[in-house]
């Protein structure tokens, strides 16, 4: 029997020693990058600390003319919230407004004005100039209390005013100082972000070894790289959801502790209001054997000749004082949920039957998002290993990252509501369904894989029916085998084809039965009975909506600003002289995701594939993806409107097509050639810009998000990013 030491020695010689030089190089490089990130955090990101070391602070406490409390703190009130200091006659580099940190946290909008050598009166914005901008100061974030000023010479008079309507008075203040010393701060989040970005830059640099690891010839090393990247992506998505959203609905003694029950290790709580509990209420109803919600619609709604007219509903609600449920289906005196039923059967109903509590929607969104990342990576790996011969680990990761992060799932995770859950589930089922189909095409156990794949694809109908367009990929994937080669006419082929079709039949029967039991129609999902902002029963189809939607979804440039997060909602104008359903959006995918700029060359790239291969499977897949993406986007606009979360319905289709086109180009270029090197550098830039846009979109302040609910805490994110202000 070999000893433990001998086993360790054998494992070392077999698994570590051959790669010792590479491991040492990686460790050294990581150490250097760690040190670089540390130096950036200490010396660059703390620029204000070093810039103010030589300052001579001036305390203006004696000149503050505000009322004081018994605690010695000044009080800014609704009547008296202006501080003015005259005849200073001194250089002012910054001011510090020292609020009491023990008072209730809030974000304050502060307006600063001054006179200096260039201005003998206070100045504001004019037609041709921009005055001193108002700034946000959080009573919770010390760094925000330091405001750098850019003056012309000496400052004579200084005026500080708290502005805005949403201010809770009184505000407790210690003092105001000029030329204050900015504190040294070490931000763990900023350091980690810098370290991660440096690692990515090092990993994807043009001469990186990951471009020399062929995933077909080096399966162990490439799989290790893929698994590592997927683990990082899953951690980032989980962090965004748990730490960036106020809609998680999970509490512990140290997380969302304000909603913790004080006894359980973890407990759930309802978030988002009554409208957000539709799935949970449906689960309770199903547990009692009914398909409509328990809540009784008000009598005035039942008596209305047209309950789908929002204006009439609002008037009736004002007159009676009785509220109604918004954004649910109303039919013959009952409320119904028109969203896909699969998430209820998958998460809410089992959770309710076991615990008696409502399933936290955000957790469902996270589970589906993680499943999507895993399935997306597995599907891409399948295409790369079995349909292309020269895909490197570097190219795979360079395309996998935007496929995951730019397809819209980050926005769904940003708002992990019941609106996001069916879309996220539909995407997860779609990628796993396609993966199972791909496995089945080359497997000896094709029937099992086809059953699993078609079941996943069919369940999409009970989540997000629009994503059923991805089922059209069955035509290019199976046409040659079962139609051209006539395998369908063989016993084995007939069995396999039956496995492909059977899940669709079973799921369709279940969904049609569910529809019939509710609305007396096999094909009516209930969306037309929705009590929403417009009358869905009369919405119909109108070609006039298509052009504005096409521009908004595909072509509209982003609205870029000079302050973090540098992206804002875009303006929307239309010549369509009717009602347009439109929420805030942030630009079209072709304008905001430069990696999609490969698509205009699709025809030439497909010609390369056609000349190199006699089969047309990949060509067919790309064509179906592109056609489906356009179709789904326009159907979304016609049936529902233009909403940012709907980008997730079709963005994946275009990104997946880009991935396959890039694989084709890579296959037809000589490794190391000038064209290949330039192409990889261009692709790296396009991917970086696309991922940057998608990442910044996660931090754009929006109604109902973290920045709206906890603006004083969101200010900490801004101060961390804008370290120079």
VEXVEXBA-951677 format. One line per 4 residues: number of its first residue (from 1); their letters; for each residue x, y, z of C-alpha. Coordinates in steps of 0.25 Angstrom, whole numbers, plus 5000, padded with zeros to 4 digits. Each point is the difference from the previous one (the first is absolute). Layout:
N
NUM> a> X,Y,Z | ...
This chain:
725
1> xxxx> 5000,5000,5000 | 5006,5014,4996 | 5001,5010,5012 | 4992,5013,5000
5> xxxx> 5013,5007,4997 | 5003,4991,4988 | 4986,5003,4995 | 5002,5015,5002
9> xxxx> 5013,4999,4993 | 4994,4992,4988 | 4988,5010,4999 | 5010,5012,5000
13> xxxx> 5009,4993,4989 | 4988,4997,4992 | 4991,5013,5001 | 5009,5011,5005
17> xxxx> 5014,4998,4996 | 4997,5000,4985 | 4994,5014,5001 | 5009,5005,5011
21> xxxx> 5006,5011,4992 | 4986,5005,4995 | 4995,5000,5015 | 5012,5008,5005
25> xxxx> 4998,5010,4988 | 4985,5001,5004 | 5002,5002,5015 | 5011,5011,4997
29> xxxx> 4991,5007,4990 | 4988,5000,5010 | 5009,5005,5011 | 5005,5011,4991
33> xxxx> 4985,5004,4997 | 4996,4999,5014 | 5011,5010,5004 | 4996,5009,4988
37> xxxx> 4985,5000,5005 | 5005,5003,5014 | 5009,5012,4995 | 4988,5005,4992
41> xxxx> 4991,4999,5012 | 5010,5007,5009 | 5006,5011,4991 | 4990,5002,4988
45> xxxx> 4986,4998,5006 | 5004,5008,5013 | 5005,5012,4991 | 4992,5009,5009
49> xxxx> 5007,4996,5012 | 5013,5003,4995 | 4996,5013,4993 | 4994,5005,5013
53> xxxx> 5012,4997,5009 | 5006,5014,4999 | 4986,5007,5003 | 4998,5009,5011
57> xxxx> 4986,4997,5005 | 4991,5012,5004 | 4989,4997,5009 | 4987,5009,4998
61> xxxx> 4993,4995,5012 | 5000,5014,5006 | 4993,5006,4988 | 4989,4990,4999
65> xxxx> 4987,5007,5003 | 4991,4988,5002 | 4992,4996,5013 | 5007,4990,5009
69> xxxx> 4994,4989,5007 | 5004,4995,5015 | 5010,4991,4994 | 5008,5011,4994
73> xxxx> 4997,4997,4986 | 4994,5010,4990 | 4986,4997,4994 | 4997,5003,4985
77> xxxx> 4985,5001,4999 | 4989,5001,4990 | 5000,5015,5002 | 5015,5002,5003
81> xxxx> 5008,4991,4991 | 5010,5010,4994 | 5014,5004,5005 | 5007,5012,4995
85> xxxx> 5015,5004,5003 | 5004,5014,4996 | 5013,5007,4999 | 5009,4988,5000
89> xxxx> 5010,5005,4991 | 5008,4987,4999 | 5004,4989,4991 | 4989,4989,5000
93> xxxx> 5004,4986,4995 | 4989,4992,5006 | 4989,5001,5010 | 4996,4990,5010
97> xxxx> 4985,5000,5005 | 5002,4991,5013 | 4986,4994,5002 | 4997,4992,5013
101> xxxx> 5002,4985,4996 | 4990,4995,5011 | 4988,5007,4994 | 4991,4992,4990
105> xxxx> 5007,4998,4987 | 4995,5008,4988 | 5006,5006,4987 | 5000,5015,5000
109> xxxx> 5000,5008,4987 | 5010,5012,5003 | 5002,5013,4992 | 5013,5007,5002
113> xxxx> 5002,5014,4995 | 5012,5009,5002 | 5006,5014,4995 | 5014,5000,4996
117> xxxx> 5010,5009,4992 | 4992,4997,4987 | 4986,5001,5006 | 4996,5011,5010
121> xxxx> 4986,4995,5001 | 4995,4985,5001 | 4998,4994,4987 | 4991,4989,4994
125> xxxx> 4998,4993,4987 | 4997,5009,4988 | 4997,4997,4985 | 5015,4999,4997
129> xxxx> 5006,4996,5013 | 4998,4989,5011 | 5001,5005,5014 | 5005,4992,5012
133> xxxx> 4992,4987,4999 | 4992,4995,5012 | 5006,4988,5007 | 4995,4989,5008
137> xxxx> 5005,4999,5015 | 4996,4987,5008 | 5000,5002,5015 | 5004,4985,5000
141> xxxx> 5012,5001,4991 | 5012,5009,5005 | 5007,5001,4987 | 4988,5007,4994
145> xxxx> 5001,5011,5010 | 5013,5005,4993 | 4997,5009,4988 | 5011,5005,4991
149> xxxx> 4998,5014,4995 | 5007,5006,4988 | 5001,5015,5002 | 5006,5011,4994
153> xxxx> 5010,5006,5010 | 4995,5004,5014 | 4986,4997,5005 | 4993,5011,5006
157> xxxx> 4985,4995,5003 | 4996,4986,5001 | 4985,4995,5000 | 4996,4986,5003
161> xxxx> 4985,4996,4999 | 4993,4986,5002 | 4990,4999,4988 | 4990,4991,4996
165> xxxx> 4986,4996,5005 | 5003,4986,5005 | 5008,5004,5012 | 4997,4996,5014
169> xxxx> 5003,5011,5010 | 5006,5003,5009 | 5014,4997,4996 | 5011,5000,5010
173> xxxx> 5013,5006,4997 | 5013,5001,5007 | 5007,5010,4992 | 5005,5005,4986
177> xxxx> 5015,5001,4997 | 5008,5005,4989 | 5012,4994,4994 | 4998,4987,5008
181> xxxx> 5009,4988,5000 | 4993,4989,4992 | 5000,4986,5008 | 5008,4988,4995
185> xxxx> 4991,4989,4996 | 5002,4986,4996 | 4989,4995,4992 | 5000,4984,4999
189> xxxx> 4989,5000,4989 | 5008,5010,4992 | 5013,4993,5002 | 4994,4987,4996
193> xxxx> 4994,5006,4988 | 5013,5006,4996 | 5007,4986,5002 | 4990,4993,4992
197> xxxx> 5001,5010,4989 | 5015,4998,5000 | 4999,4985,5000 | 4990,5001,4988
201> xxxx> 5010,5009,4992 | 5012,4991,5003 | 4992,4987,4996 | 4995,5006,4987
205> xxxx> 5012,5007,4996 | 5004,4997,4985 | 5011,4991,5004 | 4993,4993,5011
209> xxxx> 5002,4985,5001 | 4985,4997,5000 | 5000,5003,4985 | 5009,4988,4998
213> xxxx> 4992,4990,5008 | 4991,4993,4990 | 4988,4995,5007 | 4999,4988,4991
217> xxxx> 5015,4996,5002 | 5001,5004,5014 | 4986,4996,5007 | 5005,5000,5014
221> xxxx> 5007,5014,5000 | 4988,5006,4992 | 4989,4994,5009 | 5008,5005,5012
225> xxxx> 5000,5014,4994 | 4985,5000,4996 | 4996,4995,5014 | 5008,5011,5007
229> xxxx> 4994,5011,4991 | 4986,4994,5002 | 5002,5000,5016 | 5005,5015,4999
233> xxxx> 4988,5004,4992 | 4990,4992,5009 | 5006,5007,5012 | 4999,5014,4993
237> xxxx> 4985,4998,4997 | 4997,4995,5014 | 5007,5012,5006 | 4992,5009,4991
241> xxxx> 4987,4994,5004 | 5003,4999,5015 | 5007,5013,5002 | 4995,5009,4989
245> xxxx> 4985,4997,5001 | 4990,5004,5011 | 4990,4990,4995 | 5007,4987,5005
249> xxxx> 4989,4996,5010 | 5010,4992,5009 | 5005,5004,5014 | 5010,4995,5010
253> xxxx> 5005,5006,5012 | 5011,5008,4992 | 4993,5001,4987 | 4987,5008,4998
257> xxxx> 5000,4999,5015 | 4988,5010,5001 | 4991,4989,4995 | 5007,4989,5007
261> xxxx> 4990,4992,5009 | 5010,4999,5011 | 5000,4985,5001 | 5002,4993,4987
265> xxxx> 5013,4999,4993 | 4994,5005,4988 | 4986,5005,4998 | 4993,5006,4988
269> xxxx> 4991,5012,4999 | 4991,5007,4989 | 5006,5011,4992 | 4995,5009,4989
273> xxxx> 4986,5002,5004 | 4987,4993,4997 | 5002,4999,4985 | 5013,4993,5002
277> xxxx> 4993,4988,5007 | 4993,4994,4988 | 5008,4987,4999 | 4999,4998,5015
281> xxxx> 4985,5003,5000 | 4998,4990,4989 | 5008,4989,5007 | 4991,5002,5012
285> xxxx> 4988,4999,4991 | 5005,4988,4993 | 5002,4993,5014 | 4985,5002,5002
289> xxxx> 4997,4994,4986 | 4996,5013,4993 | 5007,5008,4989 | 4995,5014,5003
293> xxxx> 5006,5009,5011 | 4993,5000,5013 | 4998,5015,5001 | 4986,5005,4995
297> xxxx> 5000,5011,4990 | 4992,5012,5005 | 4986,5001,4995 | 5001,5012,4992
301> xxxx> 5011,4992,4991 | 4990,4989,4998 | 4989,5010,4997 | 5008,5007,4989
305> xxxx> 4996,4999,4986 | 5015,5000,4996 | 5009,4997,5012 | 5012,5001,4991
309> xxxx> 4999,5015,4998 | 5011,5005,5009 | 4994,5014,5000 | 4986,4995,5004
313> xxxx> 5006,4991,5011 | 5008,5012,5006 | 4988,5008,5001 | 4991,4989,5006
317> xxxx> 5011,4998,5010 | 5001,5014,5004 | 4984,5001,5002 | 4999,4987,5008
321> xxxx> 5014,5000,5007 | 5001,4985,4997 | 5013,4996,4994 | 5002,4989,4990
325> xxxx> 5012,4991,4996 | 5008,5006,4989 | 5007,4991,4989 | 4992,4988,5002
329> xxxx> 4990,4993,4991 | 4985,5003,5003 | 4990,4991,4995 | 4986,4997,5003
333> xxxx> 5001,5005,5015 | 5013,4994,5003 | 5015,5004,5000 | 5009,4991,4993
337> xxxx> 5015,5000,4998 | 5004,5001,4985 | 5015,4998,5002 | 5005,4986,4996
341> xxxx> 4996,4989,5011 | 5013,4992,4999 | 5007,5009,5011 | 4988,4998,5009
345> xxxx> 5001,4985,4999 | 5015,5000,5000 | 5002,5009,5012 | 4988,5006,5007
349> xxxx> 4991,4988,5002 | 5010,4990,5005 | 5005,5011,5010 | 4987,5004,5005
353> xxxx> 4995,4985,5002 | 5013,4997,5008 | 5001,5013,5008 | 4987,5008,4999
357> xxxx> 5008,5012,4996 | 5001,5008,4987 | 5012,4996,4991 | 5010,5012,4999
361> xxxx> 5000,5004,4985 | 5014,5005,5000 | 5005,4986,5004 | 4993,4994,4988
365> xxxx> 5006,5011,4991 | 5014,4997,5005 | 4998,4985,4999 | 4995,5001,4985
369> xxxx> 5012,5010,4998 | 5010,4990,5005 | 4994,4989,4992 | 5000,5009,4988
373> xxxx> 5015,5003,5002 | 5003,4985,5001 | 4991,4996,4988 | 5005,5011,4991
377> xxxx> 5015,4996,5003 | 4997,4986,4998 | 4993,5002,4987 | 5011,5009,4995
381> xxxx> 5010,4990,5004 | 4993,4989,4992 | 5000,5009,4987 | 5014,5003,5002
385> xxxx> 5005,4986,5002 | 4992,4992,4990 | 4997,5010,4989 | 5014,5008,4999
389> xxxx> 5014,4995,5001 | 5008,5012,5003 | 4993,5007,5012 | 5009,5004,5011
393> xxxx> 4997,5002,5014 | 5003,5015,4999 | 4990,5001,4988 | 4989,4992,5007
397> xxxx> 5001,5009,5013 | 5001,5012,4992 | 4986,4997,4994 | 4994,4993,5012
401> xxxx> 5001,5012,5008 | 4992,5009,4992 | 4990,4989,4996 | 4997,4999,5015
405> xxxx> 5001,5014,5005 | 4995,5008,4988 | 4987,4992,4997 | 4992,5008,5010
409> xxxx> 5000,4990,5012 | 5008,5011,5009 | 4988,5009,4998 | 4991,4989,5005
413> xxxx> 5009,4997,5012 | 5000,5015,5003 | 4985,5000,5001 | 4997,4985,5005
417> xxxx> 4985,5002,4999 | 4989,4990,4995 | 5001,5008,4987 | 5014,4995,4999
421> xxxx> 4998,4986,5005 | 4993,4994,4988 | 5009,5006,4990 | 5012,4995,5008
425> xxxx> 4994,4986,5001 | 4997,5000,4985 | 5014,5003,4997 | 5006,4990,5009
429> xxxx> 4991,4989,4994 | 5003,5004,4986 | 5015,4999,5001 | 4999,4987,5008
433> xxxx> 4990,4995,4989 | 5010,5003,4989 | 5011,4994,5008 | 4993,4987,5001
437> xxxx> 4996,5000,4986 | 5015,5002,4996 | 5004,4988,5009 | 4989,4991,4994
441> xxxx> 5005,5003,4986 | 5013,4992,5003 | 4996,4991,5011 | 4997,4985,5000
445> xxxx> 4988,5004,5010 | 4994,5010,4991 | 4986,4997,5004 | 5003,5004,5015
449> xxxx> 5007,5013,4996 | 4989,5004,4990 | 4989,4997,5010 | 5007,5009,5010
453> xxxx> 5003,5011,4990 | 4986,5001,4994 | 4994,5000,5014 | 5009,5012,5004
457> xxxx> 4996,5007,4987 | 4986,4997,5001 | 4999,5005,5015 | 5004,5014,4994
461> xxxx> 4986,5001,4995 | 4996,5000,5015 | 5010,5011,5003 | 5003,5010,4989
465> xxxx> 4992,4995,4987 | 5008,5010,4991 | 5013,4992,5003 | 4993,4988,4993
469> xxxx> 5006,5006,4988 | 5013,4993,5004 | 4993,4987,4997 | 5001,5003,4985
473> xxxx> 5015,4996,5002 | 4995,4986,4999 | 4999,5002,4985 | 5014,5002,4997
477> xxxx> 5005,4991,5011 | 4991,4988,4996 | 4996,5002,4985 | 5012,4993,4994
481> xxxx> 5000,4988,5009 | 4985,4997,5000 | 4995,5006,4986 | 5012,5001,4991
485> xxxx> 5006,4986,5004 | 4986,4995,5003 | 5003,4994,5013 | 4986,5004,5004
489> xxxx> 4996,4988,4992 | 5008,4990,5008 | 4995,4994,5013 | 5011,5006,5008
493> xxxx> 4998,5014,4994 | 4985,4999,5002 | 5002,4997,5015 | 5010,5012,5001
497> xxxx> 4991,5009,4992 | 4988,4996,5010 | 5009,5004,5011 | 5002,5013,4994
501> xxxx> 4985,5003,4998 | 4994,4993,5012 | 5004,5010,5011 | 4994,5011,4992
505> xxxx> 4987,4993,4999 | 4999,4997,5014 | 5004,5014,5005 | 4991,5006,4989
509> xxxx> 4988,4992,5005 | 5003,5004,5015 | 5001,5015,4996 | 4987,4999,4991
513> xxxx> 4993,4993,5011 | 5004,5011,5010 | 4996,5011,4990 | 4986,4993,4998
517> xxxx> 4997,4998,5015 | 5002,5015,5002 | 4995,5007,4987 | 4993,4989,4992
521> xxxx> 5010,5001,4989 | 5012,4991,4997 | 5009,5011,4995 | 4996,5011,5009
525> xxxx> 5011,5003,5010 | 4992,5012,5006 | 5009,5011,4996 | 4989,5007,4993
529> xxxx> 4992,5001,5013 | 5012,5007,5007 | 4996,5012,5008 | 5012,5009,4996
533> xxxx> 5002,5014,4994 | 4993,4997,4987 | 4988,4992,4995 | 5007,4987,4996
537> xxxx> 4987,4994,4994 | 5000,5011,4990 | 5015,5002,4998 | 5001,4991,4987
541> xxxx> 5012,5001,4991 | 5004,5013,4993 | 5011,5001,4990 | 5003,5015,5005
545> xxxx> 5006,4995,5013 | 5011,4992,4993 | 5009,5011,4995 | 5001,5007,5014
549> xxxx> 5002,4986,5007 | 5011,4996,4990 | 5007,5013,5002 | 4999,4999,5015
553> xxxx> 5003,4985,5001 | 5012,5000,4990 | 5005,5014,4995 | 4998,5011,5011
557> xxxx> 5014,5004,5005 | 5002,5001,5015 | 4999,5012,5008 | 5014,5002,5006
561> xxxx> 5003,5010,5011 | 5012,5005,5007 | 4997,4995,5014 | 4999,4986,5006
565> xxxx> 4994,4990,4995 | 5001,5008,4987 | 4988,4994,4993 | 4986,5006,5002
569> xxxx> 4986,4997,4994 | 4999,5004,4985 | 4989,5010,4995 | 4989,4994,4992
573> xxxx> 4992,5007,4988 | 4991,4993,4990 | 4991,5004,4989 | 4990,4989,5003
577> xxxx> 4987,5008,5003 | 4995,4990,5010 | 5003,4994,5014 | 5014,4995,5002
581> xxxx> 5003,4991,5012 | 5015,5005,5004 | 5008,4999,5012 | 5014,5005,5002
585> xxxx> 5010,4994,4991 | 5015,5002,4998 | 5003,4999,4985 | 4999,4989,4989
589> xxxx> 5008,4988,5000 | 5007,5003,4987 | 5005,5013,5005 | 5003,4996,5014
593> xxxx> 5006,4986,4998 | 5012,5002,4990 | 5002,4985,5000 | 4988,4999,4991
597> xxxx> 5007,5009,4990 | 5005,4986,4994 | 4985,4998,4995 | 5001,5009,4988
601> xxxx> 5011,4990,4995 | 4991,4988,5002 | 4998,4997,4985 | 5015,5000,4997
605> xxxx> 5003,4992,5012 | 4989,4990,4997 | 5006,4998,4986 | 5013,4996,5006
609> xxxx> 4993,4989,5008 | 4993,4996,4987 | 5012,4998,4993 | 5007,4993,5011
613> xxxx> 4989,4990,5004 | 4990,4992,4992 | 4990,5000,5011 | 4991,5013,5003
617> xxxx> 4997,4997,5015 | 5008,5012,5006 | 4995,5009,4988 | 4986,4996,5003
621> xxxx> 5001,5003,5015 | 5006,5014,4998 | 4989,5003,4990 | 4989,4995,5009
625> xxxx> 5006,5008,5012 | 5000,5013,4993 | 4986,4999,4994 | 4995,4995,5013
629> xxxx> 5007,5012,5007 | 4993,5010,4991 | 4987,4993,5001 | 4999,5000,5015
633> xxxx> 5004,5014,5002 | 4989,5005,4991 | 4990,4991,5006 | 5004,5005,5013
637> xxxx> 4997,5014,4995 | 4987,4997,4994 | 4994,4991,5011 | 5006,5008,5013
641> xxxx> 5009,5012,4997 | 5014,5004,5001 | 5006,4997,5013 | 5015,4997,5005
645> xxxx> 4997,4987,5005 | 4995,4995,4987 | 5014,5001,4994 | 5003,4987,5007
649> xxxx> 4989,4994,4991 | 5009,5001,4987 | 5014,5005,5004 | 5005,4986,5002
653> xxxx> 4996,4996,4986 | 5009,5011,4993 | 5011,4997,5010 | 5000,4985,4997
657> xxxx> 5000,5003,4986 | 5012,5009,5001 | 5007,4989,5008 | 4999,4990,4989
661> xxxx> 5004,5010,4990 | 5012,5003,5007 | 5003,4985,5001 | 4999,4999,4985
665> xxxx> 5010,5012,4998 | 5010,4994,5009 | 4999,4987,4993 | 5003,5006,4987
669> xxxx> 5012,5008,5005 | 5014,4995,5001 | 5004,5000,5015 | 5010,5011,5002
673> xxxx> 4998,5007,4987 | 4999,5015,4999 | 4985,4999,4997 | 4998,4991,5012
677> xxxx> 5007,5009,5010 | 4993,5012,4996 | 4987,4993,5000 | 5002,4996,5014
681> xxxx> 5004,5014,5005 | 4988,5006,4993 | 4991,4989,5007 | 5006,5003,5013
685> xxxx> 4997,5015,4999 | 4986,4997,4995 | 4997,4990,5012 | 5006,5009,5010
689> xxxx> 4991,5012,4996 | 4988,4991,5000 | 5002,4994,5014 | 5004,5014,5005
693> xxxx> 4986,5005,4995 | 4993,4988,5006 | 5007,5002,5013 | 4998,5015,5002
697> xxxx> 4985,4997,4997 | 4999,4993,5013 | 5003,5013,5007 | 4991,5009,4993
701> xxxx> 4991,5006,5011 | 4985,4996,4997 | 4987,5001,5007 | 4998,4988,5009
705> xxxx> 5014,4996,5000 | 5011,5001,5011 | 5003,5015,4996 | 4986,5004,5002
709> xxxx> 4997,4993,5013 | 5014,5002,5007 | 5005,5012,4993 | 5009,5003,5012
713> xxxx> 5007,4987,4998 | 5001,5001,4985 | 5008,5012,5002 | 5011,4992,5006
717> xxxx> 5000,4992,4986 | 5002,5014,4993 | 5011,5005,5009 | 5007,4987,4999
721> xxxx> 5000,5001,4984 | 5002,5015,4999 | 5012,5000,5010 | 5005,5013,4994
725> x> 4988,5009,5004
